[in-house]
Amino acid sequence: MNTLSFQAPEDIEKQLAYFAKELDRSKGYLIRQALKQYLEELEDYMEAKRYKAQYNPKNNVSFADIKKRYDNN
């Protein structure tokens, strides 16, 4: 495992210390969990952004068109 170092505002450090004590977890554990969740959400966001960039409304099919196609069969 690698070591990372960063500066946090005092209010965030106080919150982190409070929750670490309340949950009987280390501050490092809470930071890892929060960062992991954030990065997963960021990955989802980036995937949606890539999808949106490739989106072409000309490829849409209306519900009416689908209904016509399958009602005739």
OpenMM code with the backbone's topology and positions (N, CA, C; nanometers):
from openmm import Vec3, app, unit

residues = "MET ASN THR LEU SER PHE GLN ALA PRO GLU ASP ILE GLU LYS GLN LEU ALA TYR PHE ALA LYS GLU LEU ASP ARG SER LYS GLY TYR LEU ILE ARG GLN ALA LEU LYS GLN TYR LEU GLU GLU LEU GLU ASP TYR MET GLU ALA LYS ARG TYR LYS ALA GLN TYR ASN PRO LYS ASN ASN VAL SER PHE ALA ASP ILE LYS LYS ARG TYR ASP ASN ASN".split()
positions = [
    Vec3(0.0857, -0.1170, 0.0000),
    Vec3(0.0000, 0.0000, 0.0000),
    Vec3(0.0905, 0.1235, 0.0000),
    Vec3(0.0549, 0.2213, -0.0796),
    Vec3(0.1314, 0.3452, -0.0873),
    Vec3(0.0816, 0.4465, 0.0151),
    Vec3(0.1689, 0.5377, 0.0511),
    Vec3(0.1336, 0.6442, 0.1443),
    Vec3(0.1101, 0.7725, 0.0666),
    Vec3(-0.0001, 0.8384, 0.0950),
    Vec3(-0.0314, 0.9676, 0.0359),
    Vec3(-0.0349, 1.0711, 0.1469),
    Vec3(-0.0022, 1.1925, 0.1129),
    Vec3(-0.0049, 1.3000, 0.2112),
    Vec3(-0.0782, 1.4184, 0.1494),
    Vec3(-0.1621, 1.4830, 0.2271),
    Vec3(-0.2329, 1.6010, 0.1787),
    Vec3(-0.2690, 1.6897, 0.2960),
    Vec3(-0.3013, 1.8114, 0.2640),
    Vec3(-0.3430, 1.9051, 0.3672),
    Vec3(-0.4952, 1.9146, 0.3651),
    Vec3(-0.5540, 1.9120, 0.4832),
    Vec3(-0.6992, 1.9233, 0.4953),
    Vec3(-0.7304, 2.0424, 0.5846),
    Vec3(-0.8378, 2.1134, 0.5526),
    Vec3(-0.8803, 2.2223, 0.6406),
    Vec3(-0.9116, 2.1678, 0.7802),
    Vec3(-0.8968, 2.2521, 0.8780),
    Vec3(-0.9145, 2.2108, 1.0177),
    Vec3(-1.0535, 2.1525, 1.0428),
    Vec3(-1.1571, 2.2116, 0.9821),
    Vec3(-1.2927, 2.1614, 1.0061),
    Vec3(-1.3101, 2.0192, 0.9529),
    Vec3(-1.2487, 1.9887, 0.8415),
    Vec3(-1.2582, 1.8533, 0.7866),
    Vec3(-1.1814, 1.7557, 0.8753),
    Vec3(-1.0647, 1.7955, 0.9218),
    Vec3(-0.9865, 1.7081, 1.0087),
    Vec3(-1.0618, 1.6811, 1.1383),
    Vec3(-1.1305, 1.7814, 1.1914),
    Vec3(-1.2080, 1.7624, 1.3145),
    Vec3(-1.3237, 1.6648, 1.2912),
    Vec3(-1.3920, 1.6813, 1.1785),
    Vec3(-1.5013, 1.5887, 1.1456),
    Vec3(-1.4477, 1.4472, 1.1304),
    Vec3(-1.3380, 1.4355, 1.0601),
    Vec3(-1.2764, 1.3050, 1.0374),
    Vec3(-1.2390, 1.2398, 1.1707),
    Vec3(-1.1774, 1.3156, 1.2594),
    Vec3(-1.1393, 1.2633, 1.3905),
    Vec3(-1.2626, 1.2214, 1.4701),
    Vec3(-1.3681, 1.3016, 1.4638),
    Vec3(-1.4923, 1.2705, 1.5351),
    Vec3(-1.5508, 1.1377, 1.4867),
    Vec3(-1.5641, 1.1234, 1.3545),
    Vec3(-1.6248, 1.0012, 1.3008),
    Vec3(-1.5345, 0.8799, 1.3214),
    Vec3(-1.4066, 0.8994, 1.3126),
    Vec3(-1.3141, 0.7884, 1.3378),
    Vec3(-1.3345, 0.7356, 1.4792),
    Vec3(-1.3456, 0.8269, 1.5752),
    Vec3(-1.3662, 0.7858, 1.7137),
    Vec3(-1.5033, 0.7209, 1.7325),
    Vec3(-1.6078, 0.7825, 1.6772),
    Vec3(-1.7444, 0.7301, 1.6914),
    Vec3(-1.7588, 0.5915, 1.6286),
    Vec3(-1.6921, 0.5692, 1.5177),
    Vec3(-1.7049, 0.4419, 1.4454),
    Vec3(-1.5956, 0.3421, 1.4827),
    Vec3(-1.5069, 0.3836, 1.5709),
    Vec3(-1.3944, 0.2995, 1.6118),
    Vec3(-1.3139, 0.2518, 1.4899),
    Vec3(-1.2866, 0.3482, 1.4029),
    Vec3(-1.2076, 0.3243, 1.2821),
    Vec3(-1.0966, 0.4273, 1.2770),
    Vec3(-0.9944, 0.3981, 1.1992),
    Vec3(-0.8863, 0.4958, 1.1853),
    Vec3(-0.9269, 0.6036, 1.0849),
    Vec3(-0.8625, 0.7178, 1.0962),
    Vec3(-0.8860, 0.8238, 0.9982),
    Vec3(-0.8446, 0.7758, 0.8594),
    Vec3(-0.7365, 0.7002, 0.8534),
    Vec3(-0.6909, 0.6462, 0.7248),
    Vec3(-0.7955, 0.5575, 0.6602),
    Vec3(-0.8607, 0.4735, 0.7412),
    Vec3(-0.9664, 0.3873, 0.6893),
    Vec3(-1.0799, 0.4703, 0.6299),
    Vec3(-1.1240, 0.5712, 0.7042),
    Vec3(-1.2340, 0.6551, 0.6564),
    Vec3(-1.1957, 0.7295, 0.5282),
    Vec3(-1.0737, 0.7780, 0.5219),
    Vec3(-1.0279, 0.8476, 0.4012),
    Vec3(-1.0251, 0.7509, 0.2835),
    Vec3(-0.9725, 0.6289, 0.3046),
    Vec3(-0.9692, 0.5300, 0.1954),
    Vec3(-1.1095, 0.4976, 0.1462),
    Vec3(-1.2023, 0.4776, 0.2396),
    Vec3(-1.3398, 0.4446, 0.2003),
    Vec3(-1.4038, 0.5600, 0.1231),
    Vec3(-1.3866, 0.6815, 0.1727),
    Vec3(-1.4447, 0.7989, 0.1067),
    Vec3(-1.3841, 0.8188, -0.0320),
    Vec3(-1.2532, 0.8028, -0.0423),
    Vec3(-1.1860, 0.8210, -0.1704),
    Vec3(-1.2275, 0.7124, -0.2690),
    Vec3(-1.2378, 0.5903, -0.2207),
    Vec3(-1.2825, 0.4801, -0.3071),
    Vec3(-1.4217, 0.5077, -0.3633),
    Vec3(-1.5134, 0.5495, -0.2765),
    Vec3(-1.6494, 0.5792, -0.3212),
    Vec3(-1.6503, 0.6953, -0.4202),
    Vec3(-1.5744, 0.7997, -0.3907),
    Vec3(-1.5680, 0.9155, -0.4790),
    Vec3(-1.5148, 0.8761, -0.6162),
    Vec3(-1.4093, 0.7960, -0.6189),
    Vec3(-1.3500, 0.7569, -0.7470),
    Vec3(-1.4440, 0.6669, -0.8275),
    Vec3(-1.5209, 0.5826, -0.7609),
    Vec3(-1.6207, 0.5006, -0.8304),
    Vec3(-1.7277, 0.5889, -0.8928),
    Vec3(-1.7733, 0.6884, -0.8182),
    Vec3(-1.8736, 0.7807, -0.8709),
    Vec3(-1.8165, 0.8650, -0.9842),
    Vec3(-1.6921, 0.9047, -0.9723),
    Vec3(-1.6265, 0.9812, -1.0776),
    Vec3(-1.6128, 0.8971, -1.2041),
    Vec3(-1.5817, 0.7691, -1.1883),
    Vec3(-1.5725, 0.6787, -1.3029),
    Vec3(-1.7081, 0.6690, -1.3739),
    Vec3(-1.8156, 0.6551, -1.2957),
    Vec3(-1.9509, 0.6509, -1.3542),
    Vec3(-1.9819, 0.7804, -1.4292),
    Vec3(-1.9453, 0.8924, -1.3688),
    Vec3(-1.9685, 1.0221, -1.4314),
    Vec3(-1.8939, 1.0330, -1.5640),
    Vec3(-1.7685, 0.9914, -1.5637),
    Vec3(-1.6879, 1.0007, -1.6857),
    Vec3(-1.7430, 0.9094, -1.7949),
    Vec3(-1.7917, 0.7920, -1.7579),
    Vec3(-1.8519, 0.7016, -1.8544),
    Vec3(-1.9780, 0.7640, -1.9138),
    Vec3(-2.0598, 0.8246, -1.8311),
    Vec3(-2.1807, 0.8911, -1.8802),
    Vec3(-2.1445, 1.0076, -1.9721),
    Vec3(-2.0393, 1.0794, -1.9364),
    Vec3(-1.9951, 1.1925, -2.0179),
    Vec3(-1.9485, 1.1440, -2.1554),
    Vec3(-1.8736, 1.0331, -2.1592),
    Vec3(-1.8287, 0.9755, -2.2874),
    Vec3(-1.9487, 0.9298, -2.3698),
    Vec3(-2.0443, 0.8654, -2.3039),
    Vec3(-2.1643, 0.8187, -2.3731),
    Vec3(-2.2404, 0.9372, -2.4317),
    Vec3(-2.2553, 1.0426, -2.3527),
    Vec3(-2.3280, 1.1603, -2.3988),
    Vec3(-2.2593, 1.2226, -2.5210),
    Vec3(-2.1268, 1.2231, -2.5212),
    Vec3(-2.0522, 1.2806, -2.6331),
    Vec3(-2.0750, 1.2009, -2.7614),
    Vec3(-2.1014, 1.0716, -2.7485),
    Vec3(-2.1235, 0.9857, -2.8652),
    Vec3(-2.2717, 0.9758, -2.9043),
    Vec3(-2.3578, 1.0291, -2.8205),
    Vec3(-2.5019, 1.0173, -2.8426),
    Vec3(-2.5443, 1.0889, -2.9699),
    Vec3(-2.6258, 1.0206, -3.0475),
    Vec3(-2.6793, 1.0791, -3.1701),
    Vec3(-2.8307, 1.0625, -3.1691),
    Vec3(-2.9055, 1.1718, -3.1552),
    Vec3(-3.0514, 1.1602, -3.1478),
    Vec3(-3.1134, 1.1028, -3.2761),
    Vec3(-3.0396, 1.1050, -3.3856),
    Vec3(-3.0918, 1.0472, -3.5112),
    Vec3(-3.1103, 0.8962, -3.4993),
    Vec3(-3.0441, 0.8348, -3.4017),
    Vec3(-3.0570, 0.6907, -3.3816),
    Vec3(-3.1764, 0.6538, -3.2944),
    Vec3(-3.2484, 0.7528, -3.2437),
    Vec3(-3.3642, 0.7255, -3.1589),
    Vec3(-3.4762, 0.6609, -3.2392),
    Vec3(-3.5502, 0.5752, -3.1733),
    Vec3(-3.6685, 0.5145, -3.2322),
    Vec3(-3.7840, 0.5496, -3.1397),
    Vec3(-3.8902, 0.6019, -3.1968),
    Vec3(-4.0026, 0.6428, -3.1130),
    Vec3(-4.0827, 0.5215, -3.0668),
    Vec3(-4.1544, 0.5408, -2.9586),
    Vec3(-4.2409, 0.4346, -2.9086),
    Vec3(-4.3477, 0.4008, -3.0123),
    Vec3(-4.3986, 0.5026, -3.0800),
    Vec3(-4.5005, 0.4803, -3.1833),
    Vec3(-4.4454, 0.3903, -3.2945),
    Vec3(-4.3212, 0.4123, -3.3361),
    Vec3(-4.2606, 0.3287, -3.4399),
    Vec3(-4.2447, 0.1841, -3.3924),
    Vec3(-4.2060, 0.1662, -3.2690),
    Vec3(-4.1908, 0.0301, -3.2152),
    Vec3(-4.3266, -0.0365, -3.2078),
    Vec3(-4.4261, 0.0370, -3.1624),
    Vec3(-4.5611, -0.0176, -3.1510),
    Vec3(-4.6130, -0.0598, -3.2879),
    Vec3(-4.5933, 0.0257, -3.3888),
    Vec3(-4.6351, -0.0086, -3.5268),
    Vec3(-4.5671, -0.1361, -3.5730),
    Vec3(-4.4375, -0.1452, -3.5495),
    Vec3(-4.3607, -0.2601, -3.5970),
    Vec3(-4.4118, -0.3897, -3.5349),
    Vec3(-4.4385, -0.3874, -3.4059),
    Vec3(-4.4761, -0.5120, -3.3384),
    Vec3(-4.6264, -0.5378, -3.3369),
    Vec3(-4.7069, -0.4369, -3.3605),
    Vec3(-4.8518, -0.4588, -3.3697),
    Vec3(-4.8880, -0.5234, -3.5023),
    Vec3(-4.8033, -0.5077, -3.6033),
    Vec3(-4.8307, -0.5647, -3.7345),
    Vec3(-4.7916, -0.7125, -3.7426),
    Vec3(-4.7186, -0.7632, -3.6451),
    Vec3(-4.6752, -0.9037, -3.6490),
    Vec3(-4.7718, -0.9945, -3.5828),
] * unit.nanometer
topology = app.Topology()
chain = topology.addChain("A")
for resn in residues:
    res = topology.addResidue(resn, chain)
    for name in ("N", "CA", "C"):
        topology.addAtom(name, app.Element.getBySymbol(name[0]), res)
